[in-house]
Amino acid sequence: MRSTTSATAVDPLDVLIIGAGISGIGAGHYLRTNCPGKSFVILEGRGASGGTWDLFRYPGIRSDSDLHTFGYDFKPWRDKDAIADGSKILDYLREAATENGLNELIRFNHNVIGASWDSTEALWTVDAETPEGPRTFRARWIFAGTGYYNYDEGYTPYFPGREDFTGTIVHPQHWPADLNHAGKKVVVIGSGATAVTLVPAMTTGPGAADHVTMLQRTPTFVTALPREDKIAQALRRTFGEERGYRLTRRKNIAVQHWTWRLARRFPGQTRALLRKAQVRALPEGYDVDKHFNPPYDPWDQRLCVVPDGDLFKAIRSGRADVVTDRIETFTPRGIRLTSGEELEADIIITATGLNLRLIGGIELAVDGAPVHFPDTVAYRGLMLSGVPNLALSIGYTNASWTLKVGLLCEYFTRLLRHMDTYGYDAVRPEADPDMPTRPLLDFAAGYIQRSIDDLPRQGDRDPWATSTGFPDDVKLLRNGAVDDACLRYSSRSSNGTDHRHSSGSSSGAERAAYRDQRAAGRVAS
């Protein structure tokens, strides 16, 4: 494996992975395992690996999915906590990088700013900024393991009077290491996963705040789950680490899938069940309908998980409360609401969401023409119409992110092997221009809706429709053909002539070879 920090025209890389977070490390593993002859490096814009789990440092940061499905298929989660703190997840990711020999292939402080495809050479030229100056890489493929968040800044709406407030204002994405909230009055603006994590974390321990208020404009569905999965622990004791992990993973995939499907099919009954659990968890007489009964249906937005009901415990203890109202203005001492109530605060935390930025904001061009994402359609959730040799990873919004990423990586490596088999240098999806399209992420969360017009689209049929279920994606990505009629392959040896495959004998042979490799343990199952 080559480990050079630049790739010249003489020695281009097979794959350039952008991002050393959960997606990029996963892609590195699948390339090592399924395509051991491929050369690649990982460019990371920050000075450390881990992506989101290294960036966010606010109190209590944790997963909102169980780690048996949020973790990798190829690396068992061994900790007793199924819903784990960020530090444990970061250790897990870095262990995965070390175990797969990826550390020497990561180039830190390499901020990719642009990439240009040349069809004549069938190569990407990738420009990066580094502390030592500009750097250029050339690669046959780009795998963008960048997620879709803007790592530079979170979303904070304009608040009147903000400049009048005499205390400290913090966005969770840029948490000051020296912020001391012990004995302080804190207001957390927001009702999403970050807010429901911060409130209980800031009301416990030796540095606990005097009082924390979660100020929300609209309630969110919140459900309690055990931090520890007792069934998973029993399966590990009975069947051992590897098999116990796989059984737990299958169990939790099924639970996630059917919980979501039943919630979407029976929203009224799901709302009633959630409310019943909240009434039991909160103080007697608590106004559940005002503070925890959203105007939308369950899973129109993601449910917020609170491990062991820690948010409800914080409210019961009197150290925290929830206020549902609108902000009129910040004041020198806190926040005045439209109801006339004023919330005193020493610290205001704007847990108001994130901004989206596809592929890290990298400017793409194909043969000199800029790529405009809203003009493209996502193919299998992995590629973009009209853009050759570019793979991107976007996980689920209704289940663990990593479940989808693992399947995307499996498909990606199958695609690479297929191209090697038939001597192809490039492949691009082509969408029917008359096909109806809709937003790529069909999700009502504010951070999605604010950026929906800047993202690619999805179609109304496979393989252009974005799947929301793991079983469907197993059929589409793990077992689906890599030579369908939507893909146009080309090779330089044929003077750039494009080729379309039909689903014929080559497809069956390729899938049979893949099944044989899986059975032999050479491909992740």
C-alpha positions as CSV (number, residue, x, y, z in Angstrom):
1,M,0.0,0.0,0.0
2,R,1.4,3.3,-1.0
3,S,1.5,5.9,1.7
4,T,2.7,9.0,-0.1
5,T,1.2,12.4,0.8
6,S,0.7,13.5,-2.8
7,A,-0.3,11.7,-5.9
8,T,1.2,12.8,-9.2
9,A,0.1,12.2,-12.8
10,V,2.6,9.3,-12.8
11,D,1.3,7.7,-9.7
12,P,-2.4,8.5,-9.1
13,L,-4.3,7.0,-6.2
14,D,-7.1,4.5,-6.8
15,V,-9.3,6.1,-4.1
16,L,-9.0,9.4,-2.2
17,I,-11.2,9.3,0.9
18,I,-12.2,12.7,2.3
19,G,-12.8,12.7,6.1
20,A,-11.5,10.6,8.9
21,G,-14.7,10.2,10.8
22,I,-17.0,7.3,11.1
23,S,-17.7,7.1,7.3
24,G,-14.1,7.6,6.2
25,I,-12.7,5.1,8.6
26,G,-15.4,2.6,7.6
27,A,-14.5,3.1,3.9
28,G,-10.9,2.5,4.7
29,H,-11.7,-0.8,6.3
30,Y,-13.8,-2.0,3.4
31,L,-11.2,-1.0,0.9
32,R,-8.5,-2.9,2.9
33,T,-10.7,-6.0,3.2
34,N,-12.5,-6.2,-0.2
35,C,-10.1,-4.4,-2.5
36,P,-6.6,-5.1,-0.9
37,G,-4.7,-4.0,-4.1
38,K,-6.2,-0.5,-4.2
39,S,-4.1,2.4,-3.1
40,F,-5.7,5.2,-1.1
41,V,-5.2,7.9,1.5
42,I,-7.6,9.7,3.8
43,L,-7.6,13.5,3.9
44,E,-8.8,15.0,7.1
45,G,-9.3,18.8,7.4
46,R,-8.9,18.8,11.2
47,G,-5.9,17.8,13.3
48,A,-7.4,14.6,14.7
49,S,-9.5,11.7,13.5
50,G,-13.1,11.0,14.8
51,G,-15.1,13.5,12.9
52,T,-18.2,14.6,14.8
53,W,-17.0,12.7,17.9
54,D,-13.8,14.7,18.1
55,L,-15.4,18.0,17.2
56,F,-18.2,18.2,19.7
57,R,-17.1,18.6,23.3
58,Y,-20.2,19.8,25.1
59,P,-21.2,18.1,28.4
60,G,-22.8,14.8,28.1
61,I,-22.3,14.3,24.4
62,R,-23.4,10.8,23.5
63,S,-25.0,8.7,20.8
64,D,-28.7,8.8,20.2
65,S,-28.6,5.3,18.7
66,D,-27.5,2.1,20.3
67,L,-23.8,1.3,19.6
68,H,-24.6,-2.2,18.5
69,T,-26.0,-0.7,15.3
70,F,-24.2,2.6,15.3
71,G,-21.0,0.7,15.6
72,Y,-19.4,-1.1,12.7
73,D,-20.6,-4.4,11.4
74,F,-16.9,-5.6,11.4
75,K,-16.0,-4.4,14.9
76,P,-18.0,-5.5,17.9
77,W,-19.0,-2.9,20.5
78,R,-17.7,-4.4,23.8
79,D,-18.6,-1.7,26.3
80,K,-21.5,-2.4,28.7
81,D,-23.2,0.9,27.7
82,A,-25.4,0.5,24.6
83,I,-26.0,4.3,24.5
84,A,-22.5,5.6,25.0
85,D,-20.7,8.8,25.8
86,G,-18.8,10.6,23.1
87,S,-15.4,9.8,24.5
88,K,-16.1,6.0,24.3
89,I,-17.2,6.3,20.7
90,L,-14.1,8.3,19.9
91,D,-11.9,5.6,21.4
92,Y,-13.8,3.0,19.4
93,L,-13.3,4.8,16.1
94,R,-9.6,5.3,16.7
95,E,-9.3,1.6,17.7
96,A,-10.9,0.7,14.3
97,A,-8.5,2.9,12.5
98,T,-5.5,1.3,14.3
99,E,-6.7,-2.2,13.8
100,N,-7.1,-1.7,10.1
101,G,-3.8,0.0,9.6
102,L,-5.3,3.3,8.6
103,N,-3.4,5.7,10.8
104,E,-0.4,5.9,8.5
105,L,-2.8,6.7,5.6
106,I,-4.5,9.7,7.2
107,R,-3.2,13.1,6.2
108,F,-4.3,15.6,8.9
109,N,-4.9,19.3,8.4
110,H,-5.6,18.7,4.7
111,N,-8.7,20.8,4.0
112,V,-10.0,19.9,0.5
113,I,-11.3,22.9,-1.3
114,G,-11.9,21.7,-4.9
115,A,-11.9,18.7,-7.2
116,S,-12.0,18.6,-11.0
117,W,-12.7,15.5,-13.1
118,D,-10.9,15.1,-16.5
119,S,-12.7,12.5,-18.7
120,T,-9.6,12.2,-21.0
121,E,-7.5,10.9,-18.2
122,A,-10.4,9.5,-16.2
123,L,-8.9,11.2,-13.1
124,W,-9.8,13.6,-10.4
125,T,-7.5,16.4,-9.5
126,V,-8.0,17.4,-5.9
127,D,-6.8,20.6,-4.3
128,A,-6.2,20.8,-0.6
129,E,-5.0,23.5,1.8
130,T,-2.4,22.5,4.4
131,P,-0.3,24.4,7.0
132,E,2.6,23.9,4.6
133,G,0.8,25.4,1.6
134,P,-1.4,24.1,-1.2
135,R,-1.3,20.4,-2.1
136,T,-2.6,18.5,-5.1
137,F,-3.7,14.9,-5.3
138,R,-4.8,12.9,-8.3
139,A,-7.1,9.9,-7.9
140,R,-9.3,7.6,-9.9
141,W,-12.1,7.8,-7.4
142,I,-13.2,10.1,-4.6
143,F,-15.1,8.7,-1.6
144,A,-16.6,11.6,0.4
145,G,-16.9,10.5,4.0
146,T,-17.8,14.0,5.1
147,G,-21.3,13.5,6.3
148,Y,-23.5,16.6,5.7
149,Y,-22.8,18.9,8.6
150,N,-20.9,22.2,8.3
151,Y,-18.1,21.7,10.8
152,D,-17.1,25.3,10.8
153,E,-20.3,26.8,12.3
154,G,-23.6,25.8,13.7
155,Y,-27.0,27.4,13.1
156,T,-27.9,30.3,15.4
157,P,-30.9,32.4,14.5
158,Y,-31.0,36.2,15.1
159,F,-32.1,37.0,18.6
160,P,-33.1,40.6,19.3
161,G,-31.1,42.2,22.2
162,R,-28.4,39.6,22.0
163,E,-25.8,42.3,22.3
164,D,-27.4,43.5,25.6
165,F,-26.9,40.2,27.4
166,T,-24.1,40.6,30.0
167,G,-23.5,36.8,30.5
168,T,-22.0,34.2,28.3
169,I,-23.5,32.9,25.1
170,V,-22.3,29.5,23.7
171,H,-23.1,27.3,20.7
172,P,-22.6,23.6,21.5
173,Q,-20.6,23.1,18.3
174,H,-17.9,25.4,19.7
175,W,-17.9,24.6,23.4
176,P,-15.2,26.5,25.4
177,A,-12.9,24.2,27.3
178,D,-12.8,26.6,30.2
179,L,-16.5,27.3,30.5
180,N,-17.5,26.9,34.2
181,H,-21.2,26.4,34.8
182,A,-21.0,25.3,38.4
183,G,-23.6,27.1,40.5
184,K,-24.8,29.1,37.5
185,K,-28.3,29.7,36.1
186,V,-28.3,28.3,32.5
187,V,-30.9,28.5,29.7
188,V,-30.6,26.0,26.9
189,I,-32.5,27.2,23.8
190,G,-33.6,24.2,21.8
191,S,-35.5,20.9,22.1
192,G,-33.5,18.5,19.9
193,A,-30.9,15.8,20.7
194,T,-28.3,18.3,21.9
195,A,-30.6,20.2,24.2
196,V,-32.0,17.0,25.9
197,T,-28.4,15.8,26.4
198,L,-27.1,19.1,27.9
199,V,-29.8,19.6,30.4
200,P,-29.3,16.5,32.5
201,A,-25.5,16.6,32.1
202,M,-25.3,20.1,33.4
203,T,-27.4,19.4,36.5
204,T,-25.3,16.5,37.9
205,G,-21.8,16.0,39.2
206,P,-19.5,18.3,41.2
207,G,-19.7,21.1,38.6
208,A,-23.5,21.1,38.5
209,A,-25.3,24.3,37.5
210,D,-27.7,25.8,40.1
211,H,-30.6,25.4,37.6
212,V,-31.0,24.6,33.9
213,T,-34.0,25.6,31.8
214,M,-34.7,24.1,28.5
215,L,-36.4,26.8,26.5
216,Q,-38.3,25.5,23.5
217,R,-40.6,27.0,20.9
218,T,-42.0,23.6,19.8
219,P,-41.9,20.3,21.8
220,T,-40.1,17.2,20.6
221,F,-41.0,13.6,21.0
222,V,-38.7,12.3,23.8
223,T,-38.4,8.6,24.8
224,A,-36.4,6.9,27.5
225,L,-34.3,3.8,26.8
226,P,-31.9,1.9,29.1
227,R,-28.3,2.9,28.8
228,E,-27.3,-0.7,29.2
229,D,-28.8,-3.4,27.0
230,K,-29.3,-6.4,29.3
231,I,-30.3,-8.7,26.4
232,A,-27.1,-7.8,24.6
233,Q,-25.0,-8.7,27.7
234,A,-26.8,-12.0,28.1
235,L,-26.2,-12.8,24.4
236,R,-22.5,-12.0,24.8
237,R,-22.2,-14.3,27.9
238,T,-24.0,-17.1,26.1
239,F,-22.6,-16.9,22.6
240,G,-19.3,-15.0,23.0
241,E,-18.3,-11.6,21.8
242,E,-18.5,-12.0,18.0
243,R,-21.6,-14.0,17.7
244,G,-23.3,-12.2,20.6
245,Y,-22.6,-8.9,18.9
246,R,-24.1,-10.1,15.6
247,L,-27.2,-11.4,17.3
248,T,-27.7,-8.2,19.2
249,R,-27.1,-6.2,16.0
250,R,-29.8,-8.2,14.2
251,K,-32.2,-7.8,17.1
252,N,-31.7,-4.0,17.3
253,I,-31.9,-3.5,13.5
254,A,-35.3,-5.3,13.6
255,V,-36.5,-3.2,16.6
256,Q,-35.4,0.0,14.9
257,H,-37.1,-0.9,11.6
258,W,-40.4,-2.1,13.0
259,T,-40.6,0.7,15.6
260,W,-40.3,3.2,12.8
261,R,-42.7,1.4,10.5
262,L,-45.4,1.0,13.2
263,A,-45.0,4.6,14.3
264,R,-45.6,5.8,10.8
265,R,-48.5,3.5,10.3
266,F,-50.1,4.1,13.7
267,P,-49.1,7.7,14.7
268,G,-52.0,8.2,17.1
269,Q,-51.3,5.0,19.1
270,T,-47.5,5.7,19.1
271,R,-48.2,9.2,20.5
272,A,-50.4,7.7,23.2
273,L,-47.7,5.2,24.2
274,L,-45.0,7.8,24.4
275,R,-47.3,10.1,26.4
276,K,-48.1,7.3,28.9
277,A,-44.4,6.6,29.5
278,Q,-43.7,10.3,30.0
279,V,-46.6,10.7,32.5
280,R,-45.0,7.9,34.6
281,A,-41.6,9.4,34.4
282,L,-42.5,13.0,35.2
283,P,-43.8,14.6,38.4
284,E,-47.5,14.2,39.2
285,G,-49.5,16.9,37.5
286,Y,-46.8,17.8,35.1
287,D,-48.1,19.5,31.9
288,V,-47.0,16.7,29.5
289,D,-49.2,18.0,26.7
290,K,-47.6,21.4,26.7
291,H,-44.0,20.4,26.9
292,F,-43.7,17.0,25.3
293,N,-46.6,16.7,22.8
294,P,-45.4,18.0,19.4
295,P,-47.9,19.2,16.7
296,Y,-46.3,16.8,14.2
297,D,-46.5,13.0,14.1
298,P,-43.9,10.6,15.5
299,W,-40.9,10.3,13.2
300,D,-41.8,13.3,11.1
301,Q,-38.7,14.4,13.0
302,R,-36.2,12.1,14.8
303,L,-37.2,10.9,18.3
304,C,-34.9,12.1,21.0
305,V,-33.6,9.3,23.2
306,V,-32.8,10.0,26.8
307,P,-30.8,7.1,28.4
308,D,-32.3,5.9,31.6
309,G,-34.8,8.8,31.4
310,D,-32.1,11.2,32.6
311,L,-33.9,14.3,31.4
312,F,-37.1,13.3,33.2
313,K,-35.0,12.6,36.4
314,A,-33.5,16.1,36.2
315,I,-37.0,17.7,35.9
316,R,-38.2,15.6,38.9
317,S,-35.2,16.7,41.0
318,G,-36.1,20.3,40.5
319,R,-32.7,21.1,39.1
320,A,-34.2,21.5,35.6
321,D,-37.4,22.6,34.0
322,V,-38.9,23.0,30.5
323,V,-40.4,26.3,29.3
324,T,-42.4,26.3,26.0
325,D,-42.7,29.8,24.7
326,R,-41.2,32.3,22.2
327,I,-38.4,34.7,22.7
328,E,-39.2,38.4,22.6
329,T,-35.7,39.6,23.3
330,F,-32.5,39.0,25.2
331,T,-32.1,41.3,28.2
332,P,-29.0,42.2,30.2
333,R,-30.0,39.5,32.8
334,G,-31.5,36.8,30.5
335,I,-34.4,36.3,28.1
336,R,-37.8,37.9,28.1
337,L,-40.5,35.8,26.5
338,T,-43.6,36.8,24.6
339,S,-45.7,35.8,27.6
340,G,-43.9,38.5,29.6
341,E,-42.0,36.0,31.7
342,E,-38.2,36.7,32.1
343,L,-35.8,33.9,32.5
344,E,-32.6,34.8,34.4
345,A,-29.4,33.4,33.1
346,D,-25.7,33.6,33.6
347,I,-25.1,31.4,30.6
348,I,-27.3,31.0,27.5
349,I,-26.6,28.0,25.2
350,T,-28.0,28.2,21.7
351,A,-28.6,24.5,20.9
352,T,-30.6,25.7,17.9
353,G,-29.2,23.3,15.4
354,L,-26.7,22.7,12.7
355,N,-26.0,23.8,9.2
356,L,-25.7,21.4,6.3
357,R,-22.9,21.4,3.8
358,L,-22.7,18.5,1.4
359,I,-19.2,17.0,0.7
360,G,-17.6,19.5,3.1
361,G,-18.4,22.4,0.8
362,I,-15.9,21.2,-1.8
363,E,-16.4,22.8,-5.3
364,L,-16.7,20.1,-7.9
365,A,-16.3,20.4,-11.7
366,V,-16.6,17.8,-14.4
367,D,-14.6,18.6,-17.6
368,G,-14.6,22.2,-16.6
369,A,-18.3,22.5,-15.8
370,P,-19.2,23.2,-12.2
371,V,-21.4,20.6,-10.5
372,H,-24.6,22.2,-9.2
373,F,-26.0,19.7,-6.6
374,P,-29.7,20.6,-7.0
375,D,-29.4,19.6,-10.7
376,T,-28.2,16.1,-9.8
377,V,-30.2,13.0,-8.7
378,A,-28.8,10.6,-6.1
379,Y,-28.2,7.1,-7.4
380,R,-28.6,4.4,-4.7
381,G,-27.8,7.1,-2.2
382,L,-24.1,6.8,-3.2
383,M,-23.5,8.6,-6.5
384,L,-24.8,11.6,-8.3
385,S,-26.2,11.7,-11.8
386,G,-23.7,13.0,-14.4
387,V,-20.7,12.9,-12.0
388,P,-18.2,10.1,-12.7
389,N,-16.3,8.1,-10.0
390,L,-17.6,10.0,-7.0
391,A,-19.1,8.2,-4.0
392,L,-20.6,9.9,-1.0
393,S,-21.9,8.5,2.2
394,I,-25.1,9.7,3.9
395,G,-26.6,7.5,6.6
396,Y,-30.1,7.0,7.9
397,T,-32.2,9.7,9.6
398,N,-34.5,7.2,11.1
399,A,-32.0,4.6,12.3
400,S,-28.3,4.4,13.1
401,W,-26.2,6.3,10.6
402,T,-23.6,3.6,10.3
403,L,-26.0,0.9,9.1
404,K,-26.4,2.7,5.8
405,V,-22.8,3.7,5.5
406,G,-21.7,0.0,5.8
407,L,-24.0,-1.1,3.0
408,L,-22.8,1.8,0.8
409,C,-19.2,0.8,1.3
410,E,-20.0,-2.8,0.4
411,Y,-21.6,-1.7,-2.8
412,F,-18.8,0.7,-3.6
413,T,-16.1,-2.0,-3.3
414,R,-18.2,-4.4,-5.4
415,L,-18.4,-1.6,-8.0
416,L,-14.6,-1.2,-8.0
417,R,-14.1,-4.9,-8.5
418,H,-16.7,-5.0,-11.3
419,M,-14.9,-2.2,-13.1
420,D,-11.5,-4.0,-12.7
421,T,-13.0,-7.2,-14.1
422,Y,-14.3,-5.5,-17.3
423,G,-11.5,-3.0,-17.7
424,Y,-13.5,0.1,-17.1
425,D,-11.9,3.4,-15.9
426,A,-15.0,5.5,-15.2
427,V,-18.7,5.1,-14.4
428,R,-21.5,7.7,-14.0
429,P,-25.2,7.3,-13.3
430,E,-27.6,8.8,-15.8
431,A,-31.1,9.7,-14.8
432,D,-34.2,10.0,-17.0
433,P,-34.6,13.8,-17.4
434,D,-38.4,13.3,-17.3
435,M,-38.4,11.4,-14.0
436,P,-40.3,13.2,-11.2
437,T,-38.0,14.1,-8.3
438,R,-38.3,15.3,-4.7
439,P,-35.9,16.4,-2.0
440,L,-33.1,14.0,-1.2
441,L,-33.8,14.0,2.6
442,D,-37.5,13.7,3.1
443,F,-37.4,14.8,6.7
444,A,-39.1,17.7,8.5
445,A,-36.2,18.7,10.9
446,G,-35.3,22.3,10.7
447,Y,-31.6,21.7,9.8
448,I,-32.8,19.7,6.8
449,Q,-35.5,22.1,5.6
450,R,-33.1,25.2,5.8
451,S,-30.8,23.6,3.2
452,I,-33.1,21.4,1.2
453,D,-32.8,23.5,-2.0
454,D,-29.0,23.2,-1.9
455,L,-29.0,19.4,-2.0
456,P,-29.3,16.8,-4.7
457,R,-32.7,15.3,-5.5
458,Q,-34.1,11.8,-5.4
459,G,-36.3,10.1,-7.9
460,D,-39.6,8.2,-7.7
461,R,-38.2,4.7,-8.3
462,D,-35.3,2.4,-7.6
463,P,-32.4,3.0,-7.8
464,W,-33.1,6.7,-7.6
465,A,-35.4,6.7,-4.6
466,T,-33.7,7.1,-1.3
467,S,-34.5,4.0,0.8
468,T,-35.4,4.5,4.5
469,G,-35.2,0.9,5.6
470,F,-32.2,-1.4,6.2
471,P,-33.9,-4.5,4.7
472,D,-34.7,-2.7,1.5
473,D,-31.1,-1.4,1.3
474,V,-29.7,-4.9,1.8
475,K,-31.6,-5.9,-1.5
476,L,-30.5,-2.7,-3.3
477,L,-26.9,-2.3,-2.1
478,R,-25.6,-5.7,-0.8
479,N,-27.4,-7.9,-3.3
480,G,-28.3,-5.6,-6.1
481,A,-26.6,-5.7,-9.5
482,V,-23.7,-3.2,-10.2
483,D,-24.4,-3.2,-14.0
484,D,-28.0,-1.9,-14.3
485,A,-29.1,0.2,-17.2
486,C,-28.7,3.5,-15.2
487,L,-25.0,3.2,-15.2
488,R,-22.7,4.3,-18.1
489,Y,-19.3,2.8,-18.0
490,S,-16.3,3.9,-20.1
491,S,-12.7,3.1,-20.6
492,R,-9.8,5.1,-22.0
493,S,-8.6,2.2,-24.1
494,S,-11.9,2.5,-26.1
495,N,-11.3,6.2,-26.7
496,G,-13.8,7.2,-24.1
497,T,-16.6,5.2,-25.6
498,D,-19.5,4.7,-23.2
499,H,-21.0,1.3,-22.5
500,R,-24.3,0.4,-21.0
501,H,-24.7,-3.0,-19.3
502,S,-27.9,-4.9,-19.2
503,S,-28.8,-7.2,-16.3
504,G,-27.5,-10.3,-17.9
505,S,-25.0,-13.1,-17.4
506,S,-22.2,-10.8,-16.2
507,S,-24.4,-9.5,-13.4
508,G,-25.2,-13.0,-12.2
509,A,-21.6,-14.0,-12.4
510,E,-20.4,-11.0,-10.5
511,R,-23.0,-11.5,-7.8
512,A,-22.1,-15.2,-7.6
513,A,-18.5,-14.4,-7.1
514,Y,-19.4,-11.9,-4.4
515,R,-21.5,-14.5,-2.6
516,D,-18.6,-17.0,-2.8
517,Q,-16.2,-14.4,-1.3
518,R,-18.7,-13.7,1.5
519,A,-19.0,-17.4,2.2
520,A,-15.2,-17.6,2.4
521,G,-15.1,-14.8,4.9
522,R,-13.2,-12.4,2.5
523,V,-16.1,-9.9,2.4
524,A,-18.0,-8.4,5.3
525,S,-21.5,-9.9,5.7
